[in-house]
Amino acid sequence: MPSLFDPIQVGKLHLPNRIAMAPLTRNRAPGAIPTPLMAEYYAQRASAGLLITEATAISAQGQGYADVPGLYGTEQLDGWKQVTQAVHARDGRIVVQLWHVGRVSHVDLQPEGQAPVAPSAIAAHTKTYLIKDGVGSFVATSEPRALDPTELPGIVHDYRHAARHAVSTCGFDGVEVHGANGYLLDQFLKTGANKRTDDYGGRIENRARLLLEVMRAVVGEVGGGRTGVRLSPVTPANDVEDENPQPLFEYVVRELAPLGLAYIHVIEGATGGPREIAERPFDYAALRNAYRSAGGKGAWMVNNGYDKAMAEAALAHGADLVAFGKAFISNPDLVERLRAGAQLNEWDKATFYGGGAKGYTDYPALKKTA
Ligand code: 8OZ
């Protein structure tokens, strides 16, 4: 039976263990530019089998929160280069999560104060985060406008462009497409946010079209062995809901199977919350079986509220990788601590979003005994 601490080949990447750092939004990139402090933060966590960066906007239109990083401007690419160099200097592996927020944005964050874009002109009942004069606040998202079908190739292009620069300019080991948590691609997937009557709305094949076009474009750019995708079939995050998620997501993973992806990353239940949602049942084993039956060979990464015992049980039941989120915020050496059965530092929610080194790079590692 595989252990969390056994190495594994994931696409083109050789991971020394099966513990991934989940993508975690930290709002510490003023002007969307990654900083030296971010390089230090990721380098501190380089013993993870795989680091997945915080969600990173592929375009100015894809931005939805204050001080989240981007990957479309020269200074942003230079900033990320410092991050990947710092991680590689510690023998780590790091992929960047590619993000377009869709309707989860605010006019203050959009180019020329325009409305955010979405599959349909339906507002998300959720908040975003703005910083004005150094003071952060949560505000309601703005009314979106529906994307014209002629705009969709441009969005696919933005993903492709970001993926290319992520690997060839910034030195990332790969990319993870953010298809989860109620952002653009998840908005297209789910009936609650997608009321389109064109080729991108209605039946499952249409709602999945944009995600699959993006995945094929990214794979065409950097190769399947350097590409992953994150999905969240039933999360209520950012006010999305699908009336029948099981066949939707089984279709998605069947279509992803021939792309030769490095991994599929699945959030079970409500992101950062309960793993079981009574009114939104979902069979994750059936989802993985659908992928495997269609010939999908990528690693199966699970996430949401895992501890060591649950993670080991997941590996025994067919998962290949387990992503830890909050535990990685407060434990830079999480892998060593899990291996040693050591106590974990507690996290401080007050410093999750925004700020500087406090609650970011100042969590202690275990003392090394010489
Ligand atoms: C927390 C705060 C802002 C954004 C996600 C990118 O849920 C996020 C996010 C999380 O995927």
Boltz pocket constraint, residues with backbone or C-beta under 6 A from the ligand:
constraints:
  - pocket:
      binder: B
      contacts: [[A, 25], [A, 55], [A, 65], [A, 180], [A, 181], [A, 237], [A, 271]]
      max_distance: 6.0
